[in-house]
Amino acid sequence: MTKYWVPGSVKTRLGKTIGMAQAAEVHRIFISKLCASLSTAADQRYLCITPREHLPSVQLALHDWKLSREWRVVLQKSGDLGERMIGWFRHALGTSRNGTAILIGGDCPLLSKDDITQATDQLRQFDVVLGPACDGGYYLIGIAGPWRPEFETIFQGIPWSTDQVLPLTRRNLVNMNQTVAELEAREDIDTERELLHLLQSQRQKRRLTGSEHDDFFLALDSVLKSSALCDWRNR
């Protein structure tokens, strides 16, 4: 679930330091990476987009990435983030072949098929699976179906985009008597500091393993060369 990469509407905290156009391009690169990495994860894959007018552009992007057969583009429901997630889960749990549905955002670009498999496995034993984000939110949520109206409570009373998202979601789940599994905590990439940490960690990994740059990090490097972070290698 993500927004189309219009400058000024995505990754605005990052845009304040590297420029809104560059931040939007970083977001596009993240979505491209996730679509490629997860192209064979799960039985069905949906790219949930807003706003409506950019659906054709997203479909064209998937075609350019040679992923149009792997992903179906759908429009997010209206409302706040919680209402949009409710709408998606209601639809997904009604069409899922294995009775589970997993939703991720676009801020953890290194998620892999193995992560989705792990979440799916947890849903065989638990009602809900969460992927905690270090900023107090979550990068993944999965629900074992079928959909029930009480699931809406999971997403209610949450001050979205704050560090209270995860603890209040946990509270809601406890109050609902839902069993919950949690995956490894990860860092959302929303700010300059977080992006630098991602790049520097990958640089250190390449040094240790002797591996070469991959296309994802080369694309990020190209964007950042034209931004205020053009000297990130020296930080």
C-alpha positions as CSV (number, residue, x, y, z in Angstrom):
1,M,0.0,0.0,0.0
2,T,1.6,3.2,-1.1
3,K,1.1,6.6,-2.8
4,Y,2.2,7.4,-6.3
5,W,5.6,9.2,-6.4
6,V,4.5,12.8,-6.8
7,P,7.1,15.3,-5.4
8,G,5.8,16.9,-2.3
9,S,3.3,14.1,-1.5
10,V,5.7,11.3,-0.5
11,K,8.7,11.1,1.8
12,T,8.3,14.8,2.7
13,R,10.5,14.5,5.8
14,L,13.3,13.2,3.5
15,G,12.4,15.9,0.9
16,K,13.1,18.7,3.4
17,T,16.8,17.7,3.3
18,I,17.4,16.3,-0.2
19,G,14.7,18.0,-2.1
20,M,11.1,16.9,-2.8
21,A,11.9,15.7,-6.4
22,Q,14.8,13.6,-5.2
23,A,12.7,12.2,-2.3
24,A,9.9,11.2,-4.7
25,E,12.5,9.4,-6.9
26,V,13.8,7.6,-3.9
27,H,10.2,6.5,-3.2
28,R,9.8,5.3,-6.7
29,I,13.1,3.3,-6.5
30,F,11.9,1.7,-3.2
31,I,8.6,0.6,-4.8
32,S,10.4,-0.8,-7.9
33,K,12.8,-2.7,-5.6
34,L,9.9,-4.2,-3.5
35,C,7.9,-5.1,-6.6
36,A,10.9,-7.0,-8.0
37,S,11.9,-8.7,-4.8
38,L,8.3,-9.8,-3.9
39,S,7.2,-10.7,-7.5
40,T,6.8,-14.4,-6.6
41,A,5.8,-13.9,-2.9
42,A,2.3,-15.2,-2.0
43,D,-0.3,-16.5,-4.4
44,Q,-1.7,-13.1,-5.3
45,R,0.0,-9.7,-5.2
46,Y,-1.7,-6.3,-5.3
47,L,-0.1,-2.9,-5.6
48,C,-2.6,-0.6,-3.7
49,I,-2.2,2.9,-5.0
50,T,-3.6,6.4,-4.4
51,P,-4.6,8.8,-5.9
52,R,-6.8,7.4,-8.7
53,E,-5.5,9.6,-11.5
54,H,-2.1,7.9,-11.3
55,L,-3.2,4.3,-11.7
56,P,-2.4,4.3,-15.4
57,S,1.1,5.6,-14.6
58,V,1.7,2.9,-12.1
59,Q,0.5,0.2,-14.6
60,L,3.0,1.7,-17.1
61,A,5.8,1.6,-14.5
62,L,5.1,-2.1,-13.8
63,H,5.2,-2.7,-17.6
64,D,8.6,-0.9,-17.8
65,W,9.9,-3.0,-14.8
66,K,8.6,-6.1,-16.6
67,L,6.4,-6.9,-13.7
68,S,2.9,-6.2,-15.1
69,R,1.9,-9.9,-15.0
70,E,3.1,-10.3,-11.4
71,W,1.2,-7.4,-9.8
72,R,-2.4,-6.2,-10.1
73,V,-2.9,-2.5,-9.5
74,V,-5.8,-1.6,-7.3
75,L,-7.1,1.7,-5.9
76,Q,-7.0,2.3,-2.2
77,K,-10.3,3.0,-0.5
78,S,-11.0,6.6,0.7
79,G,-10.5,7.8,4.3
80,D,-7.5,7.9,6.7
81,L,-4.8,5.2,6.7
82,G,-6.8,3.0,9.1
83,E,-9.9,3.1,6.9
84,R,-7.9,2.4,3.8
85,M,-6.3,-0.7,5.4
86,I,-9.7,-1.9,6.6
87,G,-11.0,-1.6,3.0
88,W,-8.0,-3.6,1.7
89,F,-8.2,-6.4,4.2
90,R,-11.9,-6.7,3.8
91,H,-11.3,-7.2,0.0
92,A,-8.2,-9.4,0.3
93,L,-9.5,-11.8,2.9
94,G,-12.6,-12.3,0.7
95,T,-10.5,-13.4,-2.2
96,S,-7.4,-15.0,-0.6
97,R,-6.8,-18.6,-1.6
98,N,-5.2,-19.6,1.6
99,G,-7.3,-17.4,4.0
100,T,-4.6,-15.0,4.9
101,A,-3.6,-11.5,3.8
102,I,-0.5,-9.5,4.4
103,L,-0.1,-5.7,3.9
104,I,3.2,-3.8,3.7
105,G,4.1,-0.2,3.1
106,G,6.9,1.2,0.9
107,D,9.4,2.3,3.5
108,C,11.4,-0.9,4.1
109,P,12.8,-1.6,0.6
110,L,14.9,-4.6,1.6
111,L,12.0,-6.8,2.5
112,S,12.3,-10.2,0.8
113,K,10.2,-13.1,-0.2
114,D,11.5,-15.0,2.8
115,D,10.1,-12.2,5.1
116,I,6.6,-12.7,3.5
117,T,7.0,-16.5,3.8
118,Q,7.8,-16.1,7.5
119,A,4.8,-13.9,8.1
120,T,2.6,-16.4,6.2
121,D,3.9,-19.2,8.3
122,Q,3.1,-17.3,11.5
123,L,-0.5,-16.8,10.4
124,R,-0.9,-20.6,10.5
125,Q,-0.6,-20.4,14.3
126,F,-1.6,-16.8,15.2
127,D,-4.5,-14.5,14.3
128,V,-2.3,-11.5,13.5
129,V,1.4,-10.9,12.6
130,L,3.1,-7.6,12.9
131,G,6.5,-6.3,11.6
132,P,7.5,-3.6,14.1
133,A,9.2,-0.5,12.8
134,C,11.9,1.2,15.0
135,D,10.0,4.5,14.8
136,G,7.0,3.1,16.7
137,G,4.9,2.0,13.7
138,Y,4.9,-1.2,11.7
139,Y,6.1,-2.1,8.3
140,L,3.9,-5.2,7.9
141,I,0.6,-6.5,9.2
142,G,-1.0,-9.8,8.3
143,I,-4.4,-11.2,9.3
144,A,-5.6,-14.8,9.2
145,G,-9.1,-14.8,7.7
146,P,-11.9,-15.0,7.0
147,W,-12.7,-11.3,7.5
148,R,-14.8,-10.5,10.5
149,P,-16.3,-7.0,11.2
150,E,-14.5,-6.9,14.6
151,F,-11.1,-6.7,12.8
152,E,-11.9,-3.0,12.1
153,T,-11.1,-2.4,15.8
154,I,-7.4,-3.2,15.1
155,F,-7.2,0.1,13.1
156,Q,-9.4,2.3,15.2
157,G,-8.2,5.0,17.7
158,I,-4.8,5.1,16.2
159,P,-2.9,8.4,15.7
160,W,-1.3,7.6,12.4
161,S,2.2,8.7,11.6
162,T,3.2,8.9,15.3
163,D,5.3,6.7,17.6
164,Q,2.0,5.5,19.2
165,V,0.9,3.4,16.2
166,L,2.5,0.1,17.3
167,P,1.8,0.3,21.0
168,L,-1.9,1.2,20.5
169,T,-2.3,-1.5,17.8
170,R,-0.9,-4.0,20.3
171,R,-3.3,-2.7,22.9
172,N,-6.3,-3.1,20.5
173,L,-5.2,-6.7,19.7
174,V,-4.9,-7.6,23.4
175,N,-8.4,-6.1,24.1
176,M,-9.7,-8.2,21.2
177,N,-8.1,-11.4,22.6
178,Q,-6.2,-11.9,19.3
179,T,-3.0,-14.0,19.3
180,V,-0.1,-12.0,17.8
181,A,3.3,-12.9,16.4
182,E,5.9,-10.3,15.7
183,L,8.7,-10.4,13.1
184,E,12.1,-8.8,13.5
185,A,12.1,-5.0,14.1
186,R,13.2,-2.9,11.1
187,E,13.9,0.7,10.4
188,D,11.5,2.6,8.1
189,I,13.4,4.8,5.7
190,D,11.7,8.2,6.1
191,T,14.5,10.6,7.0
192,E,18.0,11.6,6.0
193,R,19.5,9.8,8.9
194,E,17.7,6.6,8.1
195,L,18.6,6.8,4.4
196,L,22.3,7.4,5.3
197,H,22.2,4.5,7.7
198,L,20.8,2.2,5.0
199,L,23.5,3.3,2.5
200,Q,26.4,3.1,4.9
201,S,25.3,-0.4,6.2
202,Q,25.2,-1.7,2.6
203,R,28.6,-0.1,1.9
204,Q,30.0,-1.9,5.0
205,K,28.4,-5.2,3.9
206,R,30.0,-4.9,0.4
207,R,33.4,-4.4,2.0
208,L,33.1,-7.5,4.2
209,T,31.7,-9.7,1.4
210,G,33.5,-8.3,-1.6
211,S,30.2,-8.0,-3.4
212,E,29.5,-5.4,-6.0
213,H,26.8,-2.7,-6.1
214,D,23.4,-3.9,-7.2
215,D,21.0,-1.9,-9.4
216,F,19.0,-0.7,-6.4
217,F,21.9,1.0,-4.6
218,L,23.3,2.3,-7.9
219,A,20.0,4.0,-8.6
220,L,19.9,5.5,-5.1
221,D,23.5,6.7,-5.6
222,S,22.5,8.4,-8.8
223,V,19.7,10.3,-7.2
224,L,21.7,11.4,-4.2
225,K,24.5,12.8,-6.4
226,S,22.2,15.6,-7.4
227,S,21.0,16.3,-3.8
228,A,22.3,17.6,-0.6
229,L,23.5,14.1,0.3
230,C,26.0,13.9,-2.6
231,D,28.8,13.5,-0.1
232,W,27.1,10.6,1.9
233,R,30.1,8.3,1.3
234,N,32.2,10.5,3.6
235,R,29.7,10.7,6.5
